[in-house]
């Protein structure tokens, strides 16, 4: 009788199939050490394969939120838990800070947050003083990671009363926690997995989760830096746009701005001008990212200055802007539309450079304004397209927008224009007098099912002016 050997690991059959021969060799008895080595090799292969698959899945995540959820799910599979939570809290206190759960509702996380921080596993890991640098000989040992094992919470006489109450309420009896840290970024968070019954992961599972946590922490650290850069860029972009719209007698204003994932150069502006006039502008700078945002800020600031000096002549305003762009940024182009408004007379004089025409929305008409054609700024040696003058009826709204609204539909331009016109014509009478509600209706109708919020390569800007 062959002696018993260790059980198979992770469902891998440790039996090595015999080679294909015309005559099978006679079976030979294998010694116990040979069987033990086979089982261990099978277990290592299975573990490495699993670890590789989980690491590749994590590497495919492109946003911080996706990576956090993937880490929780993979970690739960590795340690044999059903639920867990992850607290992201970089040690440099620059954010972003967040807590997410696996198998836990927002209310469940709220209950856990009522436990004193020092009594929670993630709190003790996050607040622990940084460990001294490890000697070079031990820096490559994955098992040296810190961990916090609570194999039987309810049996611990020193457990915080509130923690005991929450554990009973949520139905968990044990936990296993790991910090998430890198050598360069330090500690960036902590993950905790919860067991329904008293339990703890065995040595093999701890080894696997330690290896995985090291790789995951490096990936998270990169995504944290990327998220910080995106937030900084978004803050800069928002600061370069009007924080509030002006109040001008005889007109009500509303604006909406949806930026692309990489940060685009679409912008809008509304500024009071002398003699109770109002200047309205929208535009788009080519490119994306910080350089486009910076160019957008410079272009908008320059247009404000030109509008104050010669706003009554929109052609002169855009001509000055064309010259500035051509001299200072010859490799970049932009579209722009500037409208000089006299609200008391409901008179509008506008000029556009490669920009989409405004849309007049009223009870008796919904039509595009016929503007003169012109190439974008920075693409003509001499820009002399004439301006257009028209008047609105009382209660009509003039809608200025960027072409990102049309591009995000995914339709050809003619169909996108038709969709925009249909959305404007279908504005309910109950919201026609409210430019905010009107703008929201058009945005939802042209870009339904949250298309305006999805990641896109196109910015969207809408600026609505309702004349009394």
SEKOL-983191 format. One record per residue (C-alpha): x, y, z; residue in one letter. Coordinates in nm, 2 decimals. Each point is the difference from the previous one (the first is absolute). Layout:
R  u  v  w  residu
R  X  Y  Z  a $
...
END
This chain:
R  u  v  w  residu
R  0.00  0.00  0.00  x $
R  0.13  0.34  -0.09  x $
R  0.04  0.24  0.30  x $
R  -0.24  0.29  0.02  x $
R  0.11  0.33  -0.14  x $
R  -0.09  0.37  0.04  x $
R  -0.33  0.11  -0.15  x $
R  -0.01  0.17  -0.34  x $
R  0.01  0.39  0.01  x $
R  -0.25  0.23  -0.17  x $
R  -0.15  -0.28  -0.21  x $
R  0.31  -0.08  -0.19  x $
R  0.05  -0.37  -0.08  x $
R  0.35  -0.08  0.10  x $
R  0.00  -0.32  -0.21  x $
R  0.25  0.02  -0.28  x $
R  -0.15  -0.18  -0.31  x $
R  0.22  -0.27  -0.15  x $
R  0.16  0.07  -0.34  x $
R  -0.18  -0.14  -0.31  x $
R  0.16  -0.33  -0.10  x $
R  -0.12  -0.29  -0.21  x $
R  0.07  -0.22  0.30  x $
R  -0.06  0.17  0.34  x $
R  0.29  -0.05  0.24  x $
R  -0.05  -0.22  0.30  x $
R  -0.12  0.19  0.30  x $
R  0.26  0.08  0.26  x $
R  -0.05  0.07  0.36  x $
R  0.08  0.36  0.10  x $
R  0.15  0.09  0.33  x $
R  -0.16  0.23  0.25  x $
R  0.26  0.28  -0.05  x $
R  -0.08  -0.01  -0.38  x $
R  -0.37  0.03  0.06  x $
R  0.06  0.28  0.24  x $
R  0.21  0.19  -0.25  x $
R  -0.26  -0.04  -0.27  x $
R  -0.28  0.13  0.22  x $
R  0.21  0.30  0.10  x $
R  0.10  0.08  -0.36  x $
R  -0.37  -0.03  -0.10  x $
R  -0.09  0.24  0.28  x $
R  0.26  0.25  -0.09  x $
R  -0.09  0.00  -0.36  x $
R  -0.37  0.04  0.09  x $
R  0.08  0.29  0.24  x $
R  0.23  0.18  -0.25  x $
R  -0.26  -0.04  -0.28  x $
R  -0.27  0.14  0.23  x $
R  0.22  0.29  0.11  x $
R  0.09  0.08  -0.36  x $
R  -0.36  0.01  -0.11  x $
R  -0.11  0.22  0.29  x $
R  0.30  0.24  -0.05  x $
R  -0.07  0.03  -0.37  x $
R  -0.37  0.08  0.08  x $
R  0.11  0.27  0.24  x $
R  0.25  0.14  -0.25  x $
R  -0.29  0.04  -0.26  x $
R  -0.18  0.24  0.23  x $
R  0.04  0.36  -0.11  x $
R  -0.18  0.20  0.27  x $
R  0.06  0.01  0.37  x $
R  -0.35  -0.12  0.09  x $
R  0.03  -0.30  -0.23  x $
R  0.33  -0.10  0.15  x $
R  -0.13  0.03  0.36  x $
R  -0.30  -0.22  -0.07  x $
R  0.22  -0.25  -0.19  x $
R  0.25  -0.02  0.29  x $
R  -0.28  -0.07  0.24  x $
R  -0.16  -0.28  -0.21  x $
R  0.34  -0.16  -0.08  x $
R  0.11  0.02  0.37  x $
R  -0.32  -0.16  0.12  x $
R  0.05  -0.29  -0.24  x $
R  0.36  -0.05  0.12  x $
R  -0.07  0.01  0.38  x $
R  -0.33  -0.19  -0.03  x $
R  -0.23  0.29  0.12  x $
R  -0.34  0.11  -0.12  x $
R  0.01  0.37  0.10  x $
R  0.24  0.28  0.06  x $
R  0.08  0.36  -0.01  x $
R  0.29  0.22  -0.12  x $
R  0.09  0.33  0.15  x $
R  0.21  0.22  -0.24  x $
R  0.18  0.26  0.20  x $
R  0.35  0.10  -0.13  x $
R  0.24  0.08  0.28  x $
R  0.10  0.34  -0.15  x $
R  -0.36  0.12  0.06  x $
R  -0.03  0.13  -0.35  x $
R  -0.29  -0.24  -0.09  x $
R  -0.21  -0.13  -0.15  x $
R  -0.16  -0.16  0.31  x $
R  -0.28  -0.25  -0.04  x $
R  -0.14  -0.32  0.15  x $
R  -0.16  -0.27  -0.21  x $
R  -0.16  -0.33  0.09  x $
R  -0.04  -0.35  -0.14  x $
R  -0.33  -0.16  0.10  x $
R  -0.06  0.30  0.23  x $
R  -0.26  0.27  -0.07  x $
R  0.06  0.36  0.06  x $
R  -0.20  -0.03  0.32  x $
R  0.22  -0.29  0.11  x $
R  0.31  0.21  -0.06  x $
R  -0.17  0.28  0.20  x $
R  -0.04  -0.23  0.29  x $
R  0.37  -0.10  -0.01  x $
R  0.10  0.36  -0.01  x $
R  -0.17  0.05  0.34  x $
R  0.25  -0.24  0.16  x $
R  0.29  0.20  0.15  x $
R  0.28  0.01  -0.25  x $
R  0.25  -0.15  0.24  x $
R  -0.22  -0.30  0.04  x $
R  -0.02  -0.09  -0.37  x $
R  0.25  -0.20  -0.19  x $
R  0.04  0.25  -0.27  x $
R  0.03  0.29  0.25  x $
R  0.29  -0.17  0.19  x $
R  0.18  -0.08  -0.33  x $
R  -0.04  0.35  -0.14  x $
R  0.10  0.18  0.32  x $
R  0.29  -0.23  0.08  x $
R  0.34  0.18  -0.01  x $
R  0.19  -0.08  -0.32  x $
R  0.22  -0.30  0.03  x $
R  0.38  0.05  -0.01  x $
R  0.17  -0.08  -0.33  x $
R  0.06  -0.38  -0.03  x $
R  0.35  -0.14  -0.05  x $
R  0.09  -0.07  -0.36  x $
R  0.00  -0.37  0.07  x $
R  -0.37  0.00  0.10  x $
R  -0.14  0.26  -0.25  x $
R  -0.10  -0.27  -0.25  x $
R  -0.18  -0.22  0.25  x $
R  -0.38  0.03  -0.06  x $
R  -0.08  -0.16  0.33  x $
R  0.14  0.29  0.19  x $
R  -0.31  0.22  -0.07  x $
R  -0.19  0.12  0.30  x $
R  -0.33  -0.16  0.06  x $
R  -0.28  0.00  0.26  x $
R  -0.18  -0.32  0.08  x $
R  -0.31  -0.01  0.22  x $
R  -0.10  -0.37  -0.03  x $
R  -0.29  0.02  0.26  x $
R  -0.11  0.36  0.06  x $
R  -0.29  -0.09  0.23  x $
R  0.21  -0.21  0.22  x $
R  0.24  0.29  0.07  x $
R  -0.08  0.14  0.34  x $
R  0.19  0.32  -0.08  x $
R  -0.21  0.08  -0.31  x $
R  -0.15  0.35  -0.01  x $
R  -0.37  -0.02  0.10  x $
R  -0.11  0.20  -0.30  x $
R  0.21  -0.22  -0.23  x $
R  -0.16  -0.31  0.16  x $
R  -0.35  0.15  -0.06  x $
R  0.08  0.08  -0.37  x $
R  0.15  -0.34  -0.06  x $
R  -0.31  -0.18  0.14  x $
R  -0.23  0.24  -0.20  x $
R  0.18  -0.07  -0.33  x $
R  0.07  -0.36  0.07  x $
R  0.38  -0.03  -0.02  x $
R  0.21  -0.19  0.26  x $
R  0.36  0.03  -0.13  x $
R  0.22  0.22  -0.22  x $
R  0.32  0.01  -0.18  x $
R  0.16  0.33  -0.09  x $
R  0.30  0.11  -0.20  x $
R  0.16  0.35  -0.05  x $
R  0.05  0.12  -0.36  x $
R  0.33  0.17  -0.03  x $
R  0.30  0.06  -0.23  x $
R  0.36  0.10  0.06  x $
R  -0.05  0.33  -0.18  x $
R  -0.35  0.11  0.09  x $
R  -0.01  -0.15  0.35  x $
R  -0.33  -0.13  0.14  x $
R  -0.30  0.09  -0.22  x $
R  -0.28  -0.21  0.15  x $
R  -0.10  -0.32  0.17  x $
R  -0.22  -0.29  -0.10  x $
R  -0.21  -0.21  0.24  x $
R  -0.18  -0.32  -0.09  x $
R  -0.28  -0.13  0.22  x $
R  -0.10  -0.36  0.09  x $
R  -0.35  -0.11  0.10  x $
R  0.15  -0.25  0.25  x $
R  0.31  -0.01  0.20  x $
R  0.28  -0.07  -0.25  x $
R  0.34  0.12  -0.13  x $
R  0.19  -0.07  -0.32  x $
R  0.26  -0.27  0.00  x $
R  0.37  0.06  -0.07  x $
R  -0.04  -0.06  -0.38  x $
R  -0.29  0.25  -0.03  x $
R  0.20  0.26  0.20  x $
R  0.30  -0.05  -0.23  x $
R  -0.22  0.05  -0.31  x $
R  -0.18  0.30  0.13  x $
R  0.33  0.15  0.10  x $
R  0.14  -0.03  -0.35  x $
R  -0.32  0.13  -0.15  x $
R  -0.02  0.30  0.24  x $
R  0.35  0.11  -0.09  x $
R  -0.08  0.02  -0.37  x $
R  -0.34  0.15  0.07  x $
R  0.15  0.28  0.22  x $
R  0.24  0.10  -0.28  x $
R  -0.29  0.01  -0.25  x $
R  -0.22  0.20  0.24  x $
R  0.28  0.25  0.07  x $
R  0.03  0.07  -0.37  x $
R  -0.37  0.05  -0.03  x $
R  -0.01  0.23  0.31  x $
R  0.26  0.22  -0.17  x $
R  -0.20  0.00  -0.32  x $
R  -0.32  0.09  0.19  x $
R  0.17  0.28  0.17  x $
R  0.12  0.14  -0.33  x $
R  -0.35  -0.02  -0.14  x $
R  -0.15  0.18  0.29  x $
R  0.26  0.27  -0.01  x $
R  -0.07  0.04  -0.37  x $
R  -0.37  0.01  0.05  x $
R  0.04  0.26  0.28  x $
R  0.21  0.21  -0.22  x $
R  -0.24  -0.03  -0.29  x $
R  -0.30  0.09  0.22  x $
R  0.19  0.30  0.14  x $
R  0.06  0.12  -0.35  x $
R  -0.37  0.00  -0.08  x $
R  -0.25  0.24  0.16  x $
R  -0.08  -0.10  0.36  x $
R  -0.34  0.17  -0.04  x $
R  -0.20  0.16  -0.27  x $
R  -0.06  0.38  0.02  x $
R  -0.34  0.15  0.07  x $
R  -0.10  0.24  -0.28  x $
R  -0.35  0.17  -0.02  x $
R  -0.22  -0.15  -0.27  x $
R  0.18  -0.33  -0.05  x $
R  0.04  -0.33  0.20  x $
R  0.29  -0.22  -0.05  x $
R  0.09  -0.37  0.05  x $
R  0.30  -0.21  -0.10  x $
R  0.10  -0.37  0.00  x $
R  0.35  -0.13  -0.04  x $
R  0.10  -0.37  -0.04  x $
R  0.37  -0.06  -0.04  x $
R  0.17  -0.30  -0.16  x $
R  0.21  -0.25  0.19  x $
R  0.33  0.15  -0.10  x $
R  -0.11  0.37  0.04  x $
R  -0.10  0.19  -0.30  x $
R  0.01  0.36  -0.12  x $
R  -0.37  0.09  -0.03  x $
R  -0.10  0.32  0.18  x $
R  -0.28  0.25  0.05  x $
R  -0.02  0.35  0.14  x $
R  -0.26  0.27  0.08  x $
R  0.11  0.34  0.10  x $
R  -0.18  0.33  0.06  x $
R  0.11  0.28  -0.23  x $
R  -0.04  0.38  0.01  x $
R  -0.35  0.15  -0.06  x $
R  -0.18  -0.30  0.14  x $
R  0.12  -0.22  -0.28  x $
R  0.09  -0.37  0.04  x $
R  0.27  -0.20  -0.17  x $
R  -0.05  -0.38  -0.06  x $
R  0.27  -0.23  -0.13  x $
R  0.07  -0.36  -0.06  x $
R  0.30  -0.17  -0.15  x $
R  0.22  -0.30  -0.04  x $
R  0.37  -0.04  -0.01  x $
R  0.15  -0.29  -0.18  x $
R  0.17  -0.28  0.20  x $
R  -0.05  -0.13  0.35  x $
R  0.18  -0.02  0.32  x $
R  0.18  0.28  0.20  x $
R  0.13  0.18  -0.30  x $
R  -0.34  0.03  -0.15  x $
R  -0.15  0.12  0.33  x $
R  0.28  0.26  0.04  x $
R  -0.06  0.12  -0.36  x $
R  -0.37  0.02  0.07  x $
R  0.06  0.22  0.30  x $
R  0.22  0.24  -0.19  x $
R  -0.24  0.02  -0.29  x $
R  -0.30  0.07  0.23  x $
R  0.19  0.26  0.19  x $
R  0.10  0.18  -0.32  x $
R  -0.35  -0.01  -0.14  x $
R  -0.13  0.17  0.32  x $
R  0.25  0.28  -0.04  x $
R  -0.09  0.05  -0.37  x $
R  -0.37  -0.02  0.08  x $
R  0.03  0.29  0.25  x $
R  0.20  0.21  -0.25  x $
R  -0.21  -0.06  -0.32  x $
R  -0.28  -0.23  0.09  x $
R  -0.25  0.18  -0.22  x $
R  0.19  -0.13  -0.30  x $
R  0.02  -0.38  0.04  x $
R  0.20  -0.03  -0.32  x $
R  0.27  0.22  0.15  x $
R  0.00  -0.21  0.32  x $
R  0.06  -0.32  -0.19  x $
R  0.25  0.16  -0.24  x $
R  0.21  0.11  0.30  x $
R  -0.03  -0.35  0.14  x $
R  0.10  -0.15  -0.34  x $
R  0.32  0.21  -0.01  x $
R  0.09  -0.08  0.36  x $
R  -0.04  -0.38  -0.06  x $
R  0.20  0.01  -0.32  x $
R  0.29  0.19  0.16  x $
R  0.01  -0.17  0.34  x $
R  -0.11  -0.36  -0.08  x $
R  0.05  -0.06  -0.38  x $
R  -0.03  -0.38  0.04  x $
R  -0.35  0.03  0.15  x $
R  -0.34  0.09  -0.13  x $
R  -0.33  0.07  0.17  x $
R  -0.36  0.07  -0.08  x $
R  -0.19  0.29  0.17  x $
R  -0.33  0.18  -0.01  x $
R  -0.06  0.34  0.16  x $
R  -0.33  0.17  0.04  x $
R  -0.05  0.37  0.10  x $
R  -0.35  0.02  0.16  x $
R  -0.22  0.30  0.08  x $
R  -0.26  -0.16  0.23  x $
R  -0.22  0.31  0.01  x $
R  -0.06  -0.01  -0.38  x $
R  0.05  -0.38  -0.01  x $
R  0.26  0.07  -0.27  x $
R  0.29  -0.24  -0.07  x $
R  0.30  0.06  -0.22  x $
R  0.22  -0.31  -0.04  x $
R  0.30  -0.14  -0.19  x $
R  0.14  -0.34  -0.01  x $
R  0.33  -0.16  -0.11  x $
R  -0.05  -0.36  -0.10  x $
R  -0.27  -0.04  0.27  x $
R  -0.34  -0.17  0.00  x $
R  -0.30  0.24  -0.05  x $
R  -0.21  0.11  0.30  x $
R  -0.35  -0.13  0.04  x $
R  -0.30  0.23  0.07  x $
R  -0.27  -0.18  0.21  x $
R  -0.34  0.15  0.05  x $
R  -0.37  -0.07  0.00  x $
R  -0.04  0.08  -0.37  x $
R  0.33  -0.10  -0.14  x $
R  0.30  -0.23  0.05  x $
R  0.27  0.08  -0.26  x $
R  0.37  0.03  -0.04  x $
R  0.14  0.35  -0.06  x $
R  0.15  0.04  -0.34  x $
R  0.36  0.10  0.07  x $
R  0.27  0.08  -0.26  x $
R  0.25  -0.27  -0.07  x $
R  0.35  0.03  0.12  x $
R  0.30  -0.23  0.07  x $
R  0.11  -0.05  0.36  x $
R  0.23  0.25  0.17  x $
R  0.37  -0.06  -0.09  x $
R  -0.08  -0.14  -0.34  x $
R  -0.04  0.32  -0.21  x $
R  0.25  0.27  -0.09  x $
R  -0.27  0.26  0.01  x $
R  -0.34  -0.06  0.17  x $
R  -0.28  0.23  -0.12  x $
R  -0.32  -0.20  0.03  x $
R  -0.29  0.25  0.05  x $
R  -0.22  0.01  0.31  x $
R  -0.37  -0.09  0.02  x $
R  -0.26  0.21  0.18  x $
R  -0.34  -0.13  0.11  x $
R  -0.26  0.06  0.27  x $
R  -0.18  -0.24  0.22  x $
R  -0.37  0.00  0.11  x $
R  -0.09  0.04  0.36  x $
R  0.05  -0.34  0.18  x $
R  0.23  -0.14  -0.27  x $
R  0.33  -0.18  0.10  x $
R  0.32  0.01  -0.20  x $
R  0.21  -0.32  0.05  x $
R  0.37  0.01  -0.07  x $
R  0.19  -0.33  0.01  x $
R  0.32  -0.18  -0.11  x $
R  0.01  -0.27  -0.26  x $
R  0.08  -0.26  0.27  x $
R  -0.37  -0.01  0.07  x $
R  -0.04  -0.12  -0.36  x $
R  0.30  -0.23  -0.01  x $
R  -0.10  -0.19  0.32  x $
R  -0.32  -0.12  -0.17  x $
R  0.21  -0.22  -0.23  x $
R  -0.22  0.11  -0.30  x $
R  0.11  0.17  -0.32  x $
R  -0.01  0.37  0.04  x $
R  -0.32  0.05  -0.20  x $
R  -0.18  -0.25  0.21  x $
R  0.15  0.15  0.32  x $
R  -0.12  0.35  -0.10  x $
R  -0.35  -0.15  -0.06  x $
R  0.01  -0.17  0.34  x $
R  0.09  0.33  0.17  x $
R  -0.28  0.18  -0.19  x $
R  -0.25  -0.26  0.10  x $
R  0.10  0.01  0.36  x $
R  -0.04  0.38  0.01  x $
R  -0.33  -0.01  -0.18  x $
R  -0.13  -0.26  0.26  x $
R  0.08  0.22  0.30  x $
R  -0.32  -0.02  0.22  x $
R  -0.18  0.33  0.05  x $
R  0.03  -0.05  0.38  x $
R  0.38  0.04  -0.02  x $
R  0.03  0.23  -0.29  x $
R  0.03  0.31  0.22  x $
R  0.28  -0.15  0.21  x $
R  0.33  0.00  -0.17  x $
R  0.15  -0.25  0.25  x $
R  -0.29  -0.25  -0.06  x $
R  0.01  0.06  -0.37  x $
R  0.38  -0.07  -0.02  x $
R  -0.04  -0.32  0.20  x $
R  -0.28  -0.12  -0.22  x $
R  0.20  0.06  -0.32  x $
R  0.31  -0.17  0.16  x $
R  -0.20  -0.31  0.11  x $
R  -0.19  -0.02  -0.34  x $
R  0.30  0.03  -0.23  x $
R  0.22  -0.22  0.23  x $
R  -0.24  -0.24  0.16  x $
R  0.08  -0.29  0.24  x $
R  0.28  0.19  0.17  x $
R  0.21  0.06  -0.32  x $
R  0.09  0.34  0.13  x $
R  0.16  -0.15  0.31  x $
R  0.19  -0.29  -0.17  x $
R  0.37  0.02  -0.08  x $
R  0.05  0.16  -0.33  x $
R  0.26  0.18  -0.21  x $
R  -0.23  0.30  -0.05  x $
R  -0.09  0.29  0.23  x $
R  -0.35  0.13  0.01  x $
R  -0.10  0.36  0.07  x $
R  -0.34  0.15  -0.01  x $
R  -0.08  0.37  0.08  x $
R  -0.36  0.11  0.00  x $
R  -0.12  0.36  0.01  x $
R  -0.38  0.07  0.04  x $
R  -0.11  0.35  -0.09  x $
R  -0.29  0.15  0.19  x $
END
